[in-house]
Amino acid sequence: MTRYTRMSVFAECSESQIKQLLESGRLLIQSSTDEQIIEHEKLLSSASKYEQAAIALILGKLQKAKLLFQQVVEESSETADYAWVELVLLDPMEYHLDQSAIKKLRSFSKNSGSRLSARALHALSILYLWNGLYAKAFDAALSCMEYYQAKNEVQGKAFISDTMGSLCVSIGDSDRALLYYTQSLAFKFKLKDDLGVALTLGNLARLCFQLGRFSQAREFALQDLSIISTVENVELSKQSMLMNLLARIELADNNFSQAEFWLSKASDNIGSTNKKDFFILKDLALVNLAQHKLEKAHDYLEEAKKVLPEASAYHEMWWKLVRLTYLFAQLSGPQRIQSSEYTELMLSLDELIQLHSIPEVTIQFYLLKAKDSYVLNQSADARDFLLLANKLMKHSQQLRFQAEIQKYMMEWEFSESITEEVAKAIDTQVTNESGYIIRKSLGEGGFGTVSLAWDVEREQNVALKQFKSNAQLTKKEQDRLWHQARIEFEAAARINSPSIAKPIAIGHDSFGLPYVVHQYIEGQKLTQFMQAITDNASIVQYMIQIAQAMEFIHAEGIIHRDLKPDNIMINASGSPVIIDLGIALFSHFKSSASIAGTENYMAPEQKLSLEIDQRADIYSLGCIFYQWIAKTLPEAITNNDSSLLDKIIRKQKTGININTTEIPSGLIELISSMVAVKPENRPGNLEDCITQMRRLKL
């Protein structure tokens, strides 16, 4: 996580106000009663401590500043609110899970145009960032930036630029992050703020480290360290944090002796807080694990556990990840299966990951699960976890993991059971020939029919999609459908997930007509299932599962284009399965000029034959969500007059008519954003949708 060192608002631009406060206090004391004098002395004391805290921040003495701000808060003076906000800015990790703190900051932020409001907005942006609420974080940061720009407060602009950079890093926008960090450096050079420059250099080092640019990361971190090493009175803990970063860079670059050197130096410079002790011990354990020195790794892990801060999910996730890594190295495959500690840690860390968005931890957890599955000959699971790691790696721009993921992708063999078939017999009666025996019809469409069939050779039920005959379709139509069937088959073949119906075979029957064979899913279509499940909490949980199933499709660069309740089955175990990729499109292909999809669930850009991306599927998912919650078919806003449609696109927020009286208030914002007319107004990806669904309180 990025360091956040913040100058006090009084140190920044309120020295005259402090002096006025001191002077007014002295004048009041001269003509006051004894009781009033006591109160005024408290006021003077608070102002003086605030000034001392500001000086401590300038000198880089963060612990002293925090202590002074805490004293101001405890004295409940007029400046207590300012002091408390500064405490949040100095230590966001302490407050990011505290909903009462977030609520308090929100109340301060509503006092538009005030300095307290600006500082509260800055603090909110950081807490939202730590909680993965990136849209809210950006809104707060931009509002704060507007205040600083209006007041032309250079120092405020410098530090909010750092926060904006960190936000861009978190959403995987490294280019914009670089721009914000560069802007921050320019402001700080103007201010001749050496410590501020050092802070931004540290942020740049972390960004380069995340992107896998280890040489640049090393250079920025060393520059940062050289600056703060020459500044008098800077707390040793700041140097220790940089040395810890340098150790992580060297560890990722497989320079183990150099990593140990920096960790040793960091340990010598450490402050008294448990949090910093923990990270050094954790990284020492990782360095020894990388060298397979299991006993030393175990000892460091035990020491780290002793200083593990209470009620910090961030630290807890890291410790459990490293402990799992240690157990994976120590135990063989069968031993891990029998180890209750290993199983419990896996489940516990999985639960934490569902609640907290820390890409670096999550990616390494997926990689560990992939390695574990592959060792146990569960190649399908191993591939799924690699795909998840790869997707998150790209989305969060944690590119330092790219080489490792690609290495496993290239080295591991994944079993595929896809068969090309020619001249198979398809009949309603049992014959001596190998082929398919049709048992009953499952549906019919413009392409042909889908049937439940018995696969004689494989001895299993399958879903058989047969295309229309030459008499029913022209050669051009048949070629187009066959081409689309090949795309569907290729798309499904690339996805190895229990949430996606698996392709089995593709070929031509004995009459030369094409067919596609898929796994048959026993259960009922979502259309019917919606009528049985009506409570909102359950609906949200199922929508999360459907979105997770779609993530496997998007991870392969595939756009579904026809997501609707009839294409989703709820299997016998109650889990949703996507059963049809009939008009799937690989995202690196340009979409055709033809309109494809189903009217009530089709994104506006699809109807206009515009270029589409994965947000078209998010729109369809939003339509399904609305249908289930409101218990009514989504009604698209359409008009044949293109000029009127243009007006609709400009003025209408959603692409379907939404009856807000039928939707719980907590769901209106999410569903409306998912079915927004403009793709840029929808959530950027399914992970954002899932995160918002998990945070819903119904």
Buried (B, 14 or more C-beta within 10 A) or exposed (E): BBBBBBBBBBBBBBEEBBEEBBEBBEEBBEEBEEEEBEBBEBBBBBBBBBBBBBBBBBBBBBBBBBBBBBBBBEBEBEBBBBBBBBBBBBBBBBBBBBEEBBEBBEEBBEEEEEBBBBBBBBBBBBBBBBBBBBBBBBBBBBBBBBBBEEBEBBBBBBBBBBBBBBBBBBBBBBEBBBBBBEBBBBBBBEBEBBBBBBBBBBBBBBBBBBBBBBEBBBBBBBBBBEBBEEEEEBBEBBBBBBBBBBBBBBBBBEBBEBBBBBBEBBBEBBBEEBBBBBBBBBBBBBBBBBBEBEEBBBBBBEBBEEBBBEEBBBBBBBBBBBBBBBBBEBBEEEEBEEBEEBEEBBEBBEEBBEEBBBBBBBBBBBBBBBBBBBEBEBBBBBBBBBBBBBBBBBBBBBBBBBEBBEEBBEEBEEEBEEEEBEEBBBBEEEEEEEBBBBBEEBEEEEBBBBBBBBBBEBEEBBBBBBBBEEEEBEEEBBEBBBEBBEBBBBBBBBBBBBBBBBBBBBBBBEEEBBBBBBBBBEBBBBBEBBEEBEEBEEBBEBBBBBBBBBBBBBBBBBBBBBBBBBBBBBBEEEBBBBBBBBBBBEBEEEBEEEEBBBEBBBBBBBBEEEEBBBBBBBBBBBBBBBBBBBEEEBBBBBEEEEEEBEEBBEEBEBBBEBEEEEBBEEBEEBBBBBBBBBBEBBBBBBBBBBBBBEEBEE
